[in-house]
Amino acid sequence: MIWNRASIQMSRANVEIEPGTSSVRAMERREHLMRRAVSACRVIAVVFTAAAATACTPLSQIVPGAGTVEAGKADATAETLARARAARANGELETAVRLYRAAMPAGAAEPALRVELGETLTDAGDFDQAYEAIDQALRDPRGEAQEAGYVALGRLFFKLRRPTESAAYFEKALAENPRNLRAMIGRGVALDLTGRFEQAQEVYLQALEVSPGDLRAQNNLALSYAVAGNFARAVEILHPMATAPTATPRLRQNLALIYGLMGNGELAASISRRDLDEATIQGNLRFYELLRRLPNPAEAVAGMGT
């Protein structure tokens, strides 16, 4: 655009008071001319600003709607991922797996997203595919999912009933972050499963130092004491939690389990009636008697508190 200097500049004569003109008329004329000049400058300033902003990007590089398309793809991916997480939380694991895969670009998924997929596959019982997804995340050169990946493998090997390997992976996660609560509790459960009750109890107590009052840590600590034969300590920990107004059925049934391991079927049945029918209760009482005869009841009990 070519600017006409005459349109935006005034000569000295235009703003000077003409001889013989009254001072009032002269001032009015000067104000009128000044307003015209200011108005013209504002218009030109706006044009200049717009031209400068547009000039930053060559026309050859402008793709109509490109930003809108990319934003639309990102929104769609975020929505699919949100649906995958909601499906997993609701236990709809097949749907969650399908949605996770739909949200993952081929060969370019974020490591953390691969770990989420792996954990979902673990919950679904597809252990081979779960291991592959988690292993890919751990081998990613960005190294962004080491801690979460080791926790996921710890869970996977626990599900496979391979507690030694499970504990080893949880220990790797703790090497990345000593305050990872999931890794601490997972390691404790794996130690219980191998009969190392005292070590497991130390781990749960450490977890409670990191997160005082954590229900998972307290629940597993109580069960660990129970399978180790320290029933008094187990009841001391779990009874207040299981009888509180906010107690979950799981807490109550774990307390019933402890009473069953103690051989007190009457108390076990009394607690169970809050949640179960009579036929189920009688079946559980027979199960508790069977556990009492096992050399290591932890093999059946470990993990009930997680």
C-alpha positions in Angstrom: 0.0 0.0 0.0 1.3 3.5 -0.9 0.6 6.3 1.5 -0.1 9.8 0.3 1.9 12.1 2.6 -0.5 14.9 1.8 -3.3 12.9 3.4 -1.6 12.5 6.7 0.7 15.5 7.1 -0.3 19.2 7.5 1.9 22.1 6.5 2.9 24.7 9.1 0.4 27.2 7.5 -2.5 24.7 8.2 -2.1 24.9 11.9 -1.0 28.5 12.3 -3.5 31.3 13.1 -4.2 33.4 10.0 -3.7 37.1 10.4 -7.0 38.9 11.0 -8.9 35.9 12.1 -10.5 35.9 15.6 -8.8 33.8 18.1 -11.9 31.7 18.7 -12.4 30.8 15.1 -8.7 30.1 14.7 -8.7 27.7 17.6 -11.8 25.9 16.3 -10.1 25.6 12.9 -7.0 24.2 14.4 -8.9 21.6 16.6 -10.8 20.5 13.5 -7.6 20.0 11.5 -6.0 18.2 14.4 -8.9 15.8 14.7 -8.7 14.9 11.0 -5.0 14.3 11.3 -5.4 12.0 14.4 -8.2 10.1 12.7 -6.1 9.5 9.6 -3.1 8.4 11.7 -5.2 5.8 13.6 -6.5 4.3 10.4 -3.0 4.0 9.0 -1.7 2.5 12.3 -4.3 -0.2 12.1 -3.4 -1.0 8.5 0.3 -1.0 9.3 -0.2 -3.4 12.2 -2.3 -5.8 10.2 0.2 -5.7 7.3 3.2 -6.3 9.7 1.5 -9.3 11.3 0.6 -10.9 7.9 4.0 -10.3 6.5 5.6 -12.6 9.1 4.3 -15.7 7.3 4.9 -16.1 3.5 1.8 -16.8 1.6 3.3 -20.0 0.2 3.4 -21.5 3.7 -0.2 -20.7 4.7 -2.4 -23.8 4.5 -6.1 -22.9 4.8 -7.7 -24.6 7.8 -4.5 -26.5 8.8 -4.6 -25.3 12.4 -8.3 -26.2 12.7 -7.7 -29.7 11.3 -4.8 -30.4 13.7 -6.8 -29.0 16.7 -9.7 -31.2 15.7 -7.5 -34.3 15.6 -6.1 -33.5 19.1 -9.6 -33.0 20.5 -10.8 -36.3 19.0 -7.7 -38.1 20.5 -8.3 -36.6 23.9 -11.9 -37.6 23.8 -11.1 -41.2 22.9 -8.5 -41.4 25.6 -11.0 -40.0 28.2 -13.5 -42.7 27.1 -10.9 -45.4 27.3 -10.1 -44.4 30.9 -13.7 -44.2 31.8 -14.3 -47.7 30.4 -11.4 -49.1 32.3 -12.7 -47.6 35.6 -16.1 -49.2 34.9 -14.5 -52.6 34.3 -15.3 -52.6 30.6 -11.9 -53.8 29.7 -12.4 -55.0 26.1 -13.9 -51.6 25.2 -11.1 -49.8 27.1 -8.4 -51.7 25.2 -10.0 -50.9 21.8 -10.3 -47.2 22.7 -6.7 -47.0 24.0 -5.5 -48.5 20.7 -7.6 -46.1 18.7 -6.1 -43.2 20.6 -2.5 -44.3 19.9 -0.8 -43.2 16.7 0.8 -46.1 14.9 4.4 -46.5 16.2 4.4 -43.1 17.9 2.4 -43.5 21.1 3.6 -41.8 24.3 5.3 -44.3 26.7 2.9 -43.5 29.5 0.0 -44.3 27.2 1.5 -47.7 26.4 1.8 -48.4 30.1 -1.9 -47.6 30.6 -2.7 -50.0 27.8 -0.5 -52.6 29.3 -2.2 -52.3 32.7 -5.6 -52.6 31.1 -4.5 -55.7 29.2 -3.2 -57.1 32.5 -6.6 -56.6 34.2 -8.2 -58.3 31.2 -5.9 -61.3 31.5 -4.1 -60.8 28.2 -0.7 -61.1 29.8 1.4 -61.5 26.6 0.0 -58.4 25.0 0.3 -56.6 28.3 4.0 -57.4 28.6 4.6 -56.3 25.0 3.0 -52.9 25.5 4.8 -52.2 28.8 8.1 -53.5 27.4 7.8 -51.1 24.4 7.2 -48.2 26.9 10.3 -49.2 28.9 12.5 -49.4 25.8 11.4 -46.0 24.5 14.5 -43.8 24.3 12.7 -40.9 25.9 12.8 -42.8 29.2 9.6 -41.1 30.3 7.8 -44.1 31.8 10.3 -46.1 33.7 8.7 -45.8 37.1 5.2 -46.5 35.9 6.4 -49.3 33.6 8.1 -51.2 36.5 5.0 -50.9 38.6 2.9 -52.3 35.7 5.3 -55.2 35.3 5.2 -55.8 39.1 1.4 -56.1 38.9 1.6 -58.3 35.8 4.0 -60.8 37.4 1.9 -60.8 40.6 -1.1 -61.8 38.5 0.9 -64.6 37.1 1.7 -65.8 40.6 5.4 -65.1 40.2 6.0 -63.1 43.4 9.8 -63.1 43.3 9.9 -61.4 39.9 7.0 -59.2 40.9 8.9 -57.9 44.0 12.0 -57.3 41.8 10.1 -55.0 39.4 8.5 -53.1 42.3 12.0 -52.6 43.7 13.1 -51.2 40.4 10.2 -48.7 40.6 11.2 -47.7 44.1 14.7 -47.1 42.8 13.2 -44.6 40.5 11.0 -43.1 43.2 11.3 -44.4 46.8 8.0 -42.8 47.7 5.9 -44.5 45.1 3.0 -45.9 47.2 1.7 -48.4 44.6 5.2 -49.9 44.3 5.6 -50.1 48.1 2.3 -51.8 48.7 2.8 -54.1 45.7 6.2 -55.1 47.0 4.7 -55.8 50.4 2.0 -58.1 48.9 4.7 -60.0 46.8 6.8 -60.5 50.0 3.7 -61.8 51.8 3.1 -64.3 49.0 6.7 -65.7 49.4 6.2 -66.0 53.2 8.5 -63.1 54.2 5.9 -61.6 56.5 8.1 -59.4 58.6 9.7 -57.8 55.6 6.3 -57.2 54.1 5.0 -55.6 57.3 8.0 -53.3 57.4 7.2 -52.2 53.8 3.5 -51.5 54.8 4.7 -49.4 57.8 7.0 -47.4 55.5 4.1 -46.8 53.1 2.0 -45.5 56.1 4.9 -43.1 56.8 4.6 -41.8 53.2 0.8 -41.7 53.3 -0.5 -41.8 56.9 -3.9 -43.5 57.1 -3.8 -45.0 53.7 -6.5 -47.7 53.6 -4.7 -50.1 51.2 -1.5 -50.1 53.4 -3.5 -50.6 56.6 -5.7 -53.3 55.0 -2.7 -55.3 53.7 -0.8 -54.8 56.9 -3.7 -56.3 58.9 -3.9 -59.3 56.5 -0.1 -59.8 56.7 -0.3 -60.0 60.5 -3.3 -62.4 60.2 -1.5 -64.9 57.8 1.6 -64.7 60.1 -0.6 -65.7 63.0 -0.6 -62.4 64.9 -4.5 -62.2 65.0 -4.7 -59.7 67.8 -2.6 -57.1 65.9 -4.6 -57.8 62.7 -8.0 -57.2 64.5 -6.6 -54.1 66.2 -5.8 -52.5 62.9 -8.7 -53.6 60.8 -11.7 -53.6 63.2 -12.0 -49.8 63.5 -11.8 -49.5 59.7 -14.3 -52.3 59.0 -16.9 -51.1 61.5 -16.8 -47.4 60.6 -19.9 -45.9 58.9 -17.7 -45.3 55.8 -16.4 -48.9 55.6 -16.6 -50.7 52.3 -17.9 -54.3 51.9 -14.3 -55.4 51.1 -13.0 -54.1 54.5 -15.8 -55.9 56.3 -15.2 -59.2 54.4 -11.5 -59.0 55.2 -12.3 -58.6 58.9 -14.6 -61.6 58.5 -11.6 -63.5 56.9 -9.4 -62.7 59.9 -12.0 -63.9 62.3 -12.3 -67.0 60.2 -8.6 -67.7 60.2 -8.8 -67.3 64.0 -11.4 -70.0 64.1 -14.2 -67.7 65.2 -16.9 -68.6 62.7 -19.6 -66.9 64.7 -18.0 -63.4 64.5 -17.0 -64.0 60.9 -20.6 -64.8 60.0 -21.9 -61.8 62.0 -19.7 -59.4 60.0 -20.5 -61.0 56.7 -24.3 -60.6 57.1 -23.9 -56.9 56.4 -23.2 -57.7 52.8 -23.8 -61.4 51.9 -26.6 -63.9 51.8 -26.6 -67.0 54.1 -25.6 -69.5 51.4 -22.5 -67.4 50.5 -21.6 -66.9 54.2 -21.7 -70.7 54.8 -19.5 -71.2 51.7 -17.0 -68.6 53.1 -16.9 -70.3 56.5 -15.9 -73.6 54.8 -13.2 -71.7 52.8 -11.8 -70.2 56.1 -11.5 -73.7 57.6 -9.7 -74.8 54.5 -7.3 -71.9 54.8 -6.5 -72.7 58.4 -5.2 -76.1 57.3 -2.8 -74.7 54.7 0.9 -74.4 55.6 1.0 -70.9 54.0 -2.4 -69.3 53.9 -0.8 -66.2 52.4 -0.8 -67.9 49.0 -4.6 -67.6 49.1 -4.9 -64.4 51.1 -2.2 -62.1 49.7 -3.5 -59.4 47.5 -7.0 -59.3 49.0 -6.2 -56.0 50.5 -5.0 -54.2 47.4 
